[in-house]
Amino acid sequence: MAKMRDDVALVCEGCGRRNYMTSRDLKKEGKLHIKKFCNWCRIHVLHKEAKKK
């Protein structure tokens, strides 16, 4: 059976730290963008998808 989800890290736009891990559907086009809380910036900031290391 084929893998339908991909593990990705979410990187903060402000400080560049990898704060969250999540998975996304492989059928979706484009990168994931979510506004989440960053503990280092101490505010809600846009987080972008990056490949898991």
PyMOL Python script that loads the backbone (N, CA, C, O; Angstrom):
from pymol import cmd

cmd.read_pdbstr("""\
ATOM      1  N   MET A   1       0.841  -1.174   0.000  1.00  0.00           N
ATOM      2  CA  MET A   1       0.000   0.000   0.000  1.00  0.00           C
ATOM      3  C   MET A   1       0.896   1.251   0.000  1.00  0.00           C
ATOM      4  O   MET A   1       1.895   1.300   0.718  1.00  0.00           O
ATOM      5  N   ALA A   2       0.546   2.227  -0.782  1.00  0.00           N
ATOM      6  CA  ALA A   2       1.340   3.455  -0.921  1.00  0.00           C
ATOM      7  C   ALA A   2       1.126   4.386   0.270  1.00  0.00           C
ATOM      8  O   ALA A   2       0.047   4.425   0.861  1.00  0.00           O
ATOM      9  N   LYS A   3       2.166   5.125   0.607  1.00  0.00           N
ATOM     10  CA  LYS A   3       2.100   6.108   1.687  1.00  0.00           C
ATOM     11  C   LYS A   3       1.376   7.346   1.160  1.00  0.00           C
ATOM     12  O   LYS A   3       1.766   7.900   0.132  1.00  0.00           O
ATOM     13  N   MET A   4       0.322   7.784   1.858  1.00  0.00           N
ATOM     14  CA  MET A   4      -0.501   8.900   1.391  1.00  0.00           C
ATOM     15  C   MET A   4      -0.200  10.209   2.115  1.00  0.00           C
ATOM     16  O   MET A   4      -0.712  11.260   1.730  1.00  0.00           O
ATOM     17  N   ARG A   5       0.632  10.155   3.167  1.00  0.00           N
ATOM     18  CA  ARG A   5       0.953  11.362   3.924  1.00  0.00           C
ATOM     19  C   ARG A   5       2.467  11.483   4.030  1.00  0.00           C
ATOM     20  O   ARG A   5       3.188  10.486   3.993  1.00  0.00           O
ATOM     21  N   ASP A   6       2.937  12.724   4.162  1.00  0.00           N
ATOM     22  CA  ASP A   6       4.363  13.009   4.261  1.00  0.00           C
ATOM     23  C   ASP A   6       4.624  13.796   5.537  1.00  0.00           C
ATOM     24  O   ASP A   6       3.907  14.751   5.833  1.00  0.00           O
ATOM     25  N   ASP A   7       5.650  13.403   6.299  1.00  0.00           N
ATOM     26  CA  ASP A   7       6.008  14.127   7.517  1.00  0.00           C
ATOM     27  C   ASP A   7       6.801  15.371   7.144  1.00  0.00           C
ATOM     28  O   ASP A   7       7.727  15.303   6.336  1.00  0.00           O
ATOM     29  N   VAL A   8       6.436  16.511   7.734  1.00  0.00           N
ATOM     30  CA  VAL A   8       7.108  17.781   7.465  1.00  0.00           C
ATOM     31  C   VAL A   8       7.332  18.526   8.779  1.00  0.00           C
ATOM     32  O   VAL A   8       6.622  18.309   9.761  1.00  0.00           O
ATOM     33  N   ALA A   9       8.326  19.403   8.777  1.00  0.00           N
ATOM     34  CA  ALA A   9       8.581  20.291   9.912  1.00  0.00           C
ATOM     35  C   ALA A   9       8.036  21.662   9.555  1.00  0.00           C
ATOM     36  O   ALA A   9       8.010  22.037   8.383  1.00  0.00           O
ATOM     37  N   LEU A  10       7.601  22.413  10.561  1.00  0.00           N
ATOM     38  CA  LEU A  10       7.136  23.778  10.350  1.00  0.00           C
ATOM     39  C   LEU A  10       8.191  24.730  10.899  1.00  0.00           C
ATOM     40  O   LEU A  10       8.573  24.645  12.066  1.00  0.00           O
ATOM     41  N   VAL A  11       8.658  25.642  10.040  1.00  0.00           N
ATOM     42  CA  VAL A  11       9.738  26.563  10.373  1.00  0.00           C
ATOM     43  C   VAL A  11       9.170  27.961  10.560  1.00  0.00           C
ATOM     44  O   VAL A  11       8.388  28.435   9.736  1.00  0.00           O
ATOM     45  N   CYS A  12       9.565  28.620  11.642  1.00  0.00           N
ATOM     46  CA  CYS A  12       9.114  29.974  11.959  1.00  0.00           C
ATOM     47  C   CYS A  12       9.696  30.964  10.955  1.00  0.00           C
ATOM     48  O   CYS A  12      10.882  30.907  10.631  1.00  0.00           O
ATOM     49  N   GLU A  13       8.849  31.875  10.464  1.00  0.00           N
ATOM     50  CA  GLU A  13       9.304  32.927   9.543  1.00  0.00           C
ATOM     51  C   GLU A  13      10.173  33.963  10.251  1.00  0.00           C
ATOM     52  O   GLU A  13      11.054  34.556   9.629  1.00  0.00           O
ATOM     53  N   GLY A  14       9.935  34.189  11.551  1.00  0.00           N
ATOM     54  CA  GLY A  14      10.658  35.215  12.289  1.00  0.00           C
ATOM     55  C   GLY A  14      12.072  34.794  12.658  1.00  0.00           C
ATOM     56  O   GLY A  14      13.036  35.476  12.312  1.00  0.00           O
ATOM     57  N   CYS A  15      12.200  33.661  13.366  1.00  0.00           N
ATOM     58  CA  CYS A  15      13.509  33.258  13.882  1.00  0.00           C
ATOM     59  C   CYS A  15      14.132  32.102  13.118  1.00  0.00           C
ATOM     60  O   CYS A  15      15.333  31.865  13.253  1.00  0.00           O
ATOM     61  N   GLY A  16      13.358  31.376  12.322  1.00  0.00           N
ATOM     62  CA  GLY A  16      13.899  30.279  11.518  1.00  0.00           C
ATOM     63  C   GLY A  16      14.024  28.953  12.246  1.00  0.00           C
ATOM     64  O   GLY A  16      14.635  28.019  11.726  1.00  0.00           O
ATOM     65  N   ARG A  17      13.458  28.855  13.437  1.00  0.00           N
ATOM     66  CA  ARG A  17      13.539  27.609  14.198  1.00  0.00           C
ATOM     67  C   ARG A  17      12.447  26.637  13.769  1.00  0.00           C
ATOM     68  O   ARG A  17      11.363  27.049  13.354  1.00  0.00           O
ATOM     69  N   ARG A  18      12.740  25.350  13.873  1.00  0.00           N
ATOM     70  CA  ARG A  18      11.778  24.289  13.583  1.00  0.00           C
ATOM     71  C   ARG A  18      11.007  23.991  14.862  1.00  0.00           C
ATOM     72  O   ARG A  18      11.504  23.292  15.745  1.00  0.00           O
ATOM     73  N   ASN A  19       9.788  24.523  14.958  1.00  0.00           N
ATOM     74  CA  ASN A  19       9.011  24.426  16.185  1.00  0.00           C
ATOM     75  C   ASN A  19       8.031  23.271  16.208  1.00  0.00           C
ATOM     76  O   ASN A  19       7.767  22.729  17.282  1.00  0.00           O
ATOM     77  N   TYR A  20       7.489  22.874  15.088  1.00  0.00           N
ATOM     78  CA  TYR A  20       6.421  21.888  15.042  1.00  0.00           C
ATOM     79  C   TYR A  20       6.705  20.817  13.999  1.00  0.00           C
ATOM     80  O   TYR A  20       7.358  21.078  12.989  1.00  0.00           O
ATOM     81  N   MET A  21       6.205  19.598  14.252  1.00  0.00           N
ATOM     82  CA  MET A  21       6.224  18.506  13.289  1.00  0.00           C
ATOM     83  C   MET A  21       4.773  18.146  12.988  1.00  0.00           C
ATOM     84  O   MET A  21       3.937  18.114  13.890  1.00  0.00           O
ATOM     85  N   THR A  22       4.478  17.878  11.725  1.00  0.00           N
ATOM     86  CA  THR A  22       3.128  17.512  11.323  1.00  0.00           C
ATOM     87  C   THR A  22       3.218  16.646  10.073  1.00  0.00           C
ATOM     88  O   THR A  22       4.312  16.359   9.587  1.00  0.00           O
ATOM     89  N   SER A  23       2.086  16.240   9.566  1.00  0.00           N
ATOM     90  CA  SER A  23       2.048  15.499   8.310  1.00  0.00           C
ATOM     91  C   SER A  23       1.053  16.170   7.383  1.00  0.00           C
ATOM     92  O   SER A  23       0.138  16.860   7.832  1.00  0.00           O
ATOM     93  N   ARG A  24       1.239  15.962   6.077  1.00  0.00           N
ATOM     94  CA  ARG A  24       0.323  16.563   5.112  1.00  0.00           C
ATOM     95  C   ARG A  24       0.037  15.567   4.004  1.00  0.00           C
ATOM     96  O   ARG A  24       0.788  14.615   3.789  1.00  0.00           O
ATOM     97  N   ASP A  25      -1.055  15.802   3.311  1.00  0.00           N
ATOM     98  CA  ASP A  25      -1.490  14.948   2.213  1.00  0.00           C
ATOM     99  C   ASP A  25      -0.575  15.156   1.009  1.00  0.00           C
ATOM    100  O   ASP A  25      -0.306  16.294   0.625  1.00  0.00           O
ATOM    101  N   LEU A  26      -0.097  14.070   0.415  1.00  0.00           N
ATOM    102  CA  LEU A  26       0.801  14.170  -0.732  1.00  0.00           C
ATOM    103  C   LEU A  26       0.094  14.648  -1.992  1.00  0.00           C
ATOM    104  O   LEU A  26       0.753  15.131  -2.913  1.00  0.00           O
ATOM    105  N   LYS A  27      -1.227  14.527  -2.059  1.00  0.00           N
ATOM    106  CA  LYS A  27      -1.969  14.930  -3.251  1.00  0.00           C
ATOM    107  C   LYS A  27      -2.112  16.445  -3.370  1.00  0.00           C
ATOM    108  O   LYS A  27      -2.374  16.950  -4.462  1.00  0.00           O
ATOM    109  N   LYS A  28      -1.946  17.176  -2.271  1.00  0.00           N
ATOM    110  CA  LYS A  28      -2.096  18.632  -2.284  1.00  0.00           C
ATOM    111  C   LYS A  28      -0.900  19.285  -2.963  1.00  0.00           C
ATOM    112  O   LYS A  28       0.238  18.849  -2.784  1.00  0.00           O
ATOM    113  N   GLU A  29      -1.157  20.320  -3.734  1.00  0.00           N
ATOM    114  CA  GLU A  29      -0.101  21.086  -4.406  1.00  0.00           C
ATOM    115  C   GLU A  29       0.381  22.205  -3.497  1.00  0.00           C
ATOM    116  O   GLU A  29      -0.387  22.692  -2.667  1.00  0.00           O
ATOM    117  N   GLY A  30       1.618  22.619  -3.631  1.00  0.00           N
ATOM    118  CA  GLY A  30       2.153  23.755  -2.885  1.00  0.00           C
ATOM    119  C   GLY A  30       2.586  23.388  -1.476  1.00  0.00           C
ATOM    120  O   GLY A  30       2.425  22.253  -1.029  1.00  0.00           O
ATOM    121  N   LYS A  31       3.140  24.380  -0.788  1.00  0.00           N
ATOM    122  CA  LYS A  31       3.646  24.173   0.565  1.00  0.00           C
ATOM    123  C   LYS A  31       2.619  24.602   1.600  1.00  0.00           C
ATOM    124  O   LYS A  31       1.766  25.450   1.339  1.00  0.00           O
ATOM    125  N   LEU A  32       2.715  24.006   2.768  1.00  0.00           N
ATOM    126  CA  LEU A  32       1.820  24.277   3.880  1.00  0.00           C
ATOM    127  C   LEU A  32       2.243  25.571   4.583  1.00  0.00           C
ATOM    128  O   LEU A  32       3.427  25.760   4.863  1.00  0.00           O
ATOM    129  N   HIS A  33       1.287  26.464   4.871  1.00  0.00           N
ATOM    130  CA  HIS A  33       1.528  27.714   5.606  1.00  0.00           C
ATOM    131  C   HIS A  33       0.492  27.802   6.715  1.00  0.00           C
ATOM    132  O   HIS A  33      -0.710  27.809   6.448  1.00  0.00           O
ATOM    133  N   ILE A  34       0.957  27.869   7.967  1.00  0.00           N
ATOM    134  CA  ILE A  34       0.050  27.930   9.117  1.00  0.00           C
ATOM    135  C   ILE A  34       0.546  28.995  10.084  1.00  0.00           C
ATOM    136  O   ILE A  34       1.747  29.093  10.335  1.00  0.00           O
ATOM    137  N   LYS A  35      -0.359  29.786  10.622  1.00  0.00           N
ATOM    138  CA  LYS A  35       0.003  30.774  11.627  1.00  0.00           C
ATOM    139  C   LYS A  35      -0.082  30.099  12.994  1.00  0.00           C
ATOM    140  O   LYS A  35      -1.165  29.721  13.440  1.00  0.00           O
ATOM    141  N   LYS A  36       1.079  29.946  13.665  1.00  0.00           N
ATOM    142  CA  LYS A  36       1.161  29.263  14.946  1.00  0.00           C
ATOM    143  C   LYS A  36       2.006  30.079  15.918  1.00  0.00           C
ATOM    144  O   LYS A  36       2.695  31.019  15.520  1.00  0.00           O
ATOM    145  N   PHE A  37       1.946  29.706  17.213  1.00  0.00           N
ATOM    146  CA  PHE A  37       2.700  30.411  18.242  1.00  0.00           C
ATOM    147  C   PHE A  37       4.143  29.931  18.260  1.00  0.00           C
ATOM    148  O   PHE A  37       4.400  28.728  18.244  1.00  0.00           O
ATOM    149  N   CYS A  38       5.090  30.873  18.293  1.00  0.00           N
ATOM    150  CA  CYS A  38       6.517  30.565  18.402  1.00  0.00           C
ATOM    151  C   CYS A  38       6.967  30.916  19.815  1.00  0.00           C
ATOM    152  O   CYS A  38       6.809  32.057  20.249  1.00  0.00           O
ATOM    153  N   ASN A  39       7.531  29.935  20.544  1.00  0.00           N
ATOM    154  CA  ASN A  39       7.977  30.171  21.920  1.00  0.00           C
ATOM    155  C   ASN A  39       9.165  31.113  21.989  1.00  0.00           C
ATOM    156  O   ASN A  39       9.334  31.801  22.996  1.00  0.00           O
ATOM    157  N   TRP A  40       9.992  31.170  20.959  1.00  0.00           N
ATOM    158  CA  TRP A  40      11.170  32.027  20.972  1.00  0.00           C
ATOM    159  C   TRP A  40      10.821  33.462  20.583  1.00  0.00           C
ATOM    160  O   TRP A  40      11.368  34.401  21.161  1.00  0.00           O
ATOM    161  N   CYS A  41       9.933  33.649  19.624  1.00  0.00           N
ATOM    162  CA  CYS A  41       9.474  34.994  19.236  1.00  0.00           C
ATOM    163  C   CYS A  41       8.420  35.526  20.210  1.00  0.00           C
ATOM    164  O   CYS A  41       8.245  36.738  20.339  1.00  0.00           O
ATOM    165  N   ARG A  42       7.721  34.619  20.893  1.00  0.00           N
ATOM    166  CA  ARG A  42       6.662  34.927  21.860  1.00  0.00           C
ATOM    167  C   ARG A  42       5.446  35.588  21.220  1.00  0.00           C
ATOM    168  O   ARG A  42       4.739  36.343  21.887  1.00  0.00           O
ATOM    169  N   ILE A  43       5.186  35.319  19.934  1.00  0.00           N
ATOM    170  CA  ILE A  43       4.012  35.832  19.223  1.00  0.00           C
ATOM    171  C   ILE A  43       3.532  34.771  18.240  1.00  0.00           C
ATOM    172  O   ILE A  43       4.227  33.786  17.992  1.00  0.00           O
ATOM    173  N   HIS A  44       2.348  34.976  17.685  1.00  0.00           N
ATOM    174  CA  HIS A  44       1.849  34.120  16.618  1.00  0.00           C
ATOM    175  C   HIS A  44       2.488  34.579  15.309  1.00  0.00           C
ATOM    176  O   HIS A  44       2.380  35.745  14.930  1.00  0.00           O
ATOM    177  N   VAL A  45       3.157  33.646  14.621  1.00  0.00           N
ATOM    178  CA  VAL A  45       3.912  33.956  13.413  1.00  0.00           C
ATOM    179  C   VAL A  45       3.576  32.903  12.357  1.00  0.00           C
ATOM    180  O   VAL A  45       3.219  31.773  12.690  1.00  0.00           O
ATOM    181  N   LEU A  46       3.691  33.275  11.101  1.00  0.00           N
ATOM    182  CA  LEU A  46       3.491  32.337  10.012  1.00  0.00           C
ATOM    183  C   LEU A  46       4.611  31.297  10.027  1.00  0.00           C
ATOM    184  O   LEU A  46       5.789  31.646  10.106  1.00  0.00           O
ATOM    185  N   HIS A  47       4.235  30.013   9.952  1.00  0.00           N
ATOM    186  CA  HIS A  47       5.187  28.909   9.888  1.00  0.00           C
ATOM    187  C   HIS A  47       5.038  28.248   8.524  1.00  0.00           C
ATOM    188  O   HIS A  47       3.921  27.989   8.077  1.00  0.00           O
ATOM    189  N   LYS A  48       6.166  27.972   7.856  1.00  0.00           N
ATOM    190  CA  LYS A  48       6.160  27.353   6.539  1.00  0.00           C
ATOM    191  C   LYS A  48       6.683  25.923   6.611  1.00  0.00           C
ATOM    192  O   LYS A  48       7.430  25.554   7.517  1.00  0.00           O
ATOM    193  N   GLU A  49       6.270  25.143   5.638  1.00  0.00           N
ATOM    194  CA  GLU A  49       6.665  23.745   5.559  1.00  0.00           C
ATOM    195  C   GLU A  49       8.126  23.603   5.135  1.00  0.00           C
ATOM    196  O   GLU A  49       8.608  24.318   4.256  1.00  0.00           O
ATOM    197  N   ALA A  50       8.814  22.671   5.777  1.00  0.00           N
ATOM    198  CA  ALA A  50      10.174  22.284   5.395  1.00  0.00           C
ATOM    199  C   ALA A  50      10.261  20.770   5.513  1.00  0.00           C
ATOM    200  O   ALA A  50       9.536  20.172   6.309  1.00  0.00           O
ATOM    201  N   LYS A  51      11.115  20.156   4.754  1.00  0.00           N
ATOM    202  CA  LYS A  51      11.273  18.704   4.814  1.00  0.00           C
ATOM    203  C   LYS A  51      11.837  18.296   6.164  1.00  0.00           C
ATOM    204  O   LYS A  51      12.648  19.005   6.759  1.00  0.00           O
ATOM    205  N   LYS A  52      11.385  17.121   6.641  1.00  0.00           N
ATOM    206  CA  LYS A  52      11.856  16.587   7.903  1.00  0.00           C
ATOM    207  C   LYS A  52      13.312  16.143   7.749  1.00  0.00           C
ATOM    208  O   LYS A  52      13.661  15.513   6.751  1.00  0.00           O
ATOM    209  N   LYS A  53      14.153  16.459   8.713  1.00  0.00           N
ATOM    210  CA  LYS A  53      15.564  16.039   8.658  1.00  0.00           C
ATOM    211  C   LYS A  53      15.730  14.604   9.038  1.00  0.00           C
ATOM    212  O   LYS A  53      16.850  14.093   9.044  1.00  0.00           O
TER     213      LYS A  53
END
""", "prot")
cmd.dss("prot")
cmd.show_as("cartoon", "prot")
cmd.util.cbc("prot")
cmd.orient("prot")
